[in-house]
Amino acid sequence: MPITKSELTVRLSETQHLPKAKAEQVVNVMFEAMSGALERGERIEIRGFGSFEVRSYKPYEGRNPRTGETVHVKAKRLPFFKVGKELRELINSSTAPLEGADPDDPDDHDDAEADPPGDDDASDD
């Protein structure tokens, strides 16, 4: 279940004993400050959590997946999030089930990197 902006407001209100209107103001100020910084092309770093930055992409020729027709894709700037080391370690040590993983499938495990795909022992004589 995703955490929404209103859920953040409720949690802030409850944990900090703030009126909901004040908690909503705090959440809005945070998001407005972050959006404004990204809009100006500034980088946002939150130690232990991660960083946000804007990446620029050049125009290119793409394809419409339905028709196969060539489509011109304009240059664009998009926000990019890079997870911080502490958050990555916290998530990887979590016991929460992996989305899409089948707990009964022995091949659906975390050490898939130990046996990379296409690294068969069979030779191609």
C-alpha positions, 0 to 999 in steps of 0.5 A: 500500500503506497504512502500518500501525501495525506498519510504523511500529513496524518503521521506527522500530525500524530507523531508530533502532536500537531493540528492536522492543518499545521502538519499539512502546511509542513508537508506542503512546504517540504514538497514545494521547497523540493519541487522548486529546487528541482525546477531551478536545476538544483540537487537535493541531498538528504543524508541516509535517504538519497538524492534528487537531481534533474537529468537532461535527455537529448531528443531522439527518434523513438517508435510507437510500440503499437504501430512501429511508426517512427516518432520524434521525442523532444529533449526533456529534463526529468527528476532522478532519485538515487537511493542512499546507502543507509536506506538501501541497506535498510531495505535490503535487510528488511524481511518484507516479501519481495513484490512479484517473488514467489515464496515457494519458488526456490529459484526466486531468491536474493542471491541470483547474482551468484548464478548470472543468466547465460552463464551455463556450464554447458560448452558450445562445441 
